[in-house]
């Protein structure tokens, strides 16, 4: 049986109880699903790129259809984990053309049923536990060069899984010296890794190794809400590219012992006081300028020191 194994027990009440469990499986103990892809602990959803957008209900086929899944960001080759415990079945062929990403698996259990597509599972059948390794992300860049690589996550009944994937962790003032969450959808201020344009950590090579990155790139989907990391006084605008492109905007905040520039965002205002965690503005459309990049806010201390320790809020904070 799916939920409990009473094979070694012979009693009528046990059989009745087992049938009841089959009909009414126990509710998931966790309000949200586990991390699905290594490198994406908050199950961040793909924003928009030249191929479309990853949110549930996004337009497909020139607006004639809607996206009935959610695209969870995942680098090609990354490890994929089971979002909940259940029974595997597959394979799932989404494209039906045998391309490099036409593989996937279904998991049914814990009150849920979901298809994870564009992955290669280690096996298509049997039981799997929440958080257990499920497989590997397939090479999406081979099929869609420049897309934000992702796992297509689709509920079997085509309902919206977003609330299960992304824990609602609103930015709030912190009791310690760390900064608040800077971007909605990234409660831990996760830093951009490496993509075809470079890496987002402090000190990463720039200009073919002739320079160093004197800032940190905090992942933020195009159009997402941006918040003040600490309380202070605004000043700006701050222009990074000086060419008037779609992301050449930003603002400086000075106060609470810090001074920082947040770039590639459009602030609600350039002057006045702002409180920690207060809405600061919106993320600009980075995909228009750098298609396929991991969209992010460029965060630079005014003295060019490393802001990483202030941004690292830690899981669960």
C-alpha positions in Angstrom: 0.0 0.0 0.0 1.0 3.5 -0.6 1.0 5.0 3.0 1.6 2.2 5.5 2.7 -1.4 5.2 0.7 -3.7 7.4 1.8 -6.9 5.6 3.1 -8.4 8.8 -0.1 -7.6 10.8 -3.2 -9.6 10.5 -6.2 -7.9 12.1 -9.5 -6.6 10.9 -9.1 -3.1 12.5 -5.7 -2.7 10.9 -7.2 -3.4 7.5 -10.0 -0.9 8.0 -7.5 1.7 9.2 -5.3 1.1 6.1 -8.3 1.5 3.8 -9.2 4.7 5.5 -5.6 6.0 5.0 -5.8 5.0 1.3 -9.0 7.0 0.9 -7.8 10.0 3.1 -4.0 10.2 3.0 -2.4 12.3 5.8 -1.8 15.9 5.1 1.6 17.1 4.2 3.5 18.0 7.4 5.2 20.9 5.6 3.3 23.9 4.4 5.7 24.3 1.5 7.5 21.9 -0.8 11.2 21.2 -0.3 14.0 22.8 -2.4 13.7 21.3 -6.0 17.0 22.4 -7.5 20.5 22.7 -6.0 21.6 26.4 -6.1 18.0 27.6 -5.7 17.0 27.1 -2.0 13.9 29.3 -2.3 12.5 27.7 -5.5 12.8 31.0 -7.3 10.6 31.2 -10.4 12.0 32.1 -13.8 11.2 35.7 -14.8 10.9 36.8 -18.4 13.4 36.3 -21.2 13.1 36.3 -25.0 11.3 32.9 -24.9 8.6 34.1 -22.5 7.9 34.2 -18.8 7.9 31.4 -16.2 5.0 32.4 -13.9 1.7 30.4 -13.8 -0.7 31.8 -16.3 1.9 33.5 -18.5 1.0 33.8 -22.2 1.9 30.9 -24.5 1.5 30.6 -28.3 1.2 34.4 -28.9 -1.5 34.7 -26.2 -3.7 31.9 -27.4 -2.9 29.7 -24.4 -1.7 30.1 -20.8 1.2 28.5 -19.0 -0.3 25.8 -16.7 2.9 25.2 -14.9 5.6 27.1 -13.1 9.3 27.3 -14.2 11.7 26.9 -11.2 15.1 28.2 -12.1 17.7 25.4 -12.3 21.2 25.4 -14.0 21.9 22.8 -16.6 23.3 19.7 -14.9 22.2 20.7 -11.4 20.9 18.1 -8.9 17.1 17.9 -8.6 15.3 16.9 -5.4 11.9 15.6 -4.7 9.6 18.4 -3.4 7.5 15.9 -1.3 7.3 12.2 -0.6 5.4 9.9 -2.9 5.3 7.4 -5.7 7.2 7.9 -9.0 5.8 7.2 -12.4 7.1 8.0 -15.9 8.7 8.9 -18.1 6.9 12.1 -18.9 7.4 13.4 -22.5 6.5 17.0 -22.7 7.8 17.9 -26.2 7.2 14.4 -27.8 10.1 15.0 -30.2 13.0 13.4 -28.4 15.0 16.6 -28.0 17.7 17.0 -25.3 15.3 18.0 -22.6 12.3 15.8 -23.4 12.2 13.8 -20.2 10.6 14.0 -16.8 8.7 12.2 -14.0 5.5 12.4 -12.0 5.3 12.2 -8.2 2.0 11.4 -6.5 1.7 11.4 -2.7 1.4 13.5 0.4 -1.8 14.9 -0.9 -0.1 16.2 -4.1 0.5 15.1 -7.7 3.1 16.9 -9.8 5.0 16.5 -13.0 8.6 17.7 -13.1 9.8 18.1 -16.7 13.1 18.9 -18.4 14.9 16.7 -15.9 16.4 13.1 -16.1 15.3 11.2 -13.1 17.5 8.4 -11.6 14.5 6.1 -11.8 10.9 6.4 -13.0 9.2 4.1 -10.5 9.2 3.4 -6.8 9.0 5.5 -3.6 10.9 8.7 -3.0 11.2 10.9 0.1 10.9 14.6 0.4 14.4 16.2 -0.3 15.8 12.9 -1.7 17.9 13.2 -4.9 15.5 12.8 -7.8 17.8 13.3 -10.9 19.6 15.9 -12.9 18.6 19.0 -14.8 18.9 18.5 -18.6 20.9 20.7 -21.0 18.2 23.3 -21.7 20.7 25.7 -23.3 21.2 23.2 -26.1 17.5 23.5 -27.1 16.9 27.2 -26.1 20.2 29.1 -26.1 20.0 32.1 -23.7 16.9 31.0 -21.9 16.8 31.0 -18.1 17.3 27.3 -17.6 14.5 25.8 -15.5 12.4 22.8 -14.4 8.8 22.9 -15.6 6.7 22.1 -12.5 3.1 21.3 -13.4 0.3 20.1 -11.0 -1.5 17.1 -12.4 -4.8 19.0 -12.2 -3.3 22.1 -13.8 -3.8 24.2 -10.6 -1.3 26.8 -9.6 1.6 25.4 -7.4 3.3 28.8 -6.8 2.2 29.1 -3.1 3.7 25.7 -2.4 7.0 26.5 -4.2 7.7 29.9 -2.7 7.4 30.4 1.0 5.8 33.8 1.8 8.6 35.5 3.7 7.9 39.2 3.5 10.9 41.6 4.2 10.9 42.8 7.7 13.4 44.8 9.8 16.0 42.5 11.4 17.0 42.6 15.0 20.7 42.1 14.1 23.1 44.1 12.0 22.2 42.3 8.7 20.3 44.0 6.0 16.7 43.2 5.2 15.7 41.3 2.1 16.4 43.4 -0.9 14.2 41.7 -3.5 10.8 40.0 -3.3 11.1 36.3 -4.1 14.6 36.2 -2.6 14.2 36.3 1.1 17.8 35.3 1.8 19.5 37.8 -0.6 20.9 34.9 -2.6 23.8 36.1 -4.8 23.9 35.5 -8.5 26.2 32.6 -9.5 28.0 32.4 -12.9 26.4 32.6 -16.3 27.6 33.5 -19.8 28.1 37.1 -18.8 30.2 36.4 -15.7 29.8 35.9 -11.9 28.0 37.9 -9.3 30.1 37.5 -6.2 32.4 40.2 -4.8 35.8 40.2 -6.4 34.7 38.2 -9.5 36.8 38.9 -12.6 35.7 41.8 -14.9 37.1 43.0 -18.3 38.8 39.7 -19.1 40.5 39.5 -15.7 41.9 43.1 -15.9 39.4 44.3 -13.2 37.5 42.9 -10.2 33.8 43.1 -9.3 33.5 45.7 -6.5 29.9 44.8 -5.7 27.6 41.9 -5.2 24.7 40.9 -7.6 21.6 40.0 -5.6 19.2 37.8 -7.7 16.0 39.6 -8.5 13.4 38.8 -11.2 12.6 41.5 -13.8 9.7 43.6 -12.4 10.1 42.4 -8.9 9.5 44.7 -5.9 12.7 46.1 -4.3 13.1 47.0 -0.6 15.4 49.2 1.4 18.1 47.0 3.1 18.5 49.5 5.9 17.1 52.9 7.1 18.6 56.0 5.7 18.5 59.0 3.3 18.0 58.5 -0.5 20.0 60.3 -3.2 20.1 59.9 -6.9 19.6 59.0 -9.6 22.7 56.8 -9.9 23.7 55.9 -13.5 26.0 52.9 -13.9 26.1 52.5 -17.7 25.7 56.1 -18.7 24.1 55.1 -21.9 20.4 55.4 -21.2 19.7 51.7 -21.7 16.7 50.0 -20.1 18.4 49.3 -16.8 20.6 52.4 -16.4 19.0 53.7 -13.2 19.5 53.4 -9.4 19.7 55.1 -6.1 22.0 55.6 -3.1 21.0 55.0 0.5 23.2 56.5 3.3 22.4 55.8 7.0 22.4 53.3 9.9 26.2 53.2 9.6 26.1 52.1 5.9 26.2 53.7 2.5 25.2 51.7 -0.6 24.2 52.1 -4.2 21.5 49.8 -5.6 21.6 49.7 -9.4 19.5 48.3 -12.2 16.3 49.3 -10.3 13.9 52.2 -10.7 13.2 53.8 -7.3 9.8 55.2 -6.4 11.7 58.4 -5.5 15.3 59.6 -5.5 15.3 61.8 -2.3 14.0 61.7 1.3 14.2 59.3 4.2 13.4 55.6 3.9 13.0 52.8 6.5 14.5 49.4 6.5 12.2 47.0 4.6 10.1 49.8 3.0 9.3 49.5 -0.7 12.1 51.2 -2.6 11.2 50.6 -6.2 11.1 48.0 -9.0 13.6 45.8 -10.7 14.3 46.9 -14.3 14.0 44.7 -17.4 17.6 43.3 -17.4 16.7 40.6 -19.9 16.2 43.3 -22.6 19.8 44.3 -22.2 21.5 41.0 -21.4 19.2 38.1 -22.6 19.6 35.0 -20.6 21.6 36.6 -17.7 20.5 35.8 -14.1 18.6 39.0 -13.5 20.0 40.9 -10.4 20.4 44.1 -8.5 24.0 45.4 -8.5 24.7 46.3 -4.8 27.8 48.4 -4.3 29.1 49.9 -1.0 30.1 53.5 -1.5 33.6 52.7 -0.3 33.8 49.7 -2.6 34.1 47.3 0.4 32.5 43.9 0.4 28.8 44.0 1.4 28.4 40.2 1.4 28.4 39.7 5.2 25.6 42.3 5.5 23.5 40.6 2.8 23.8 37.1 4.2 20.6 36.8 6.3 20.8 33.0 6.6 18.1 30.4 6.0 14.9 30.9 8.1 15.8 34.4 9.2 
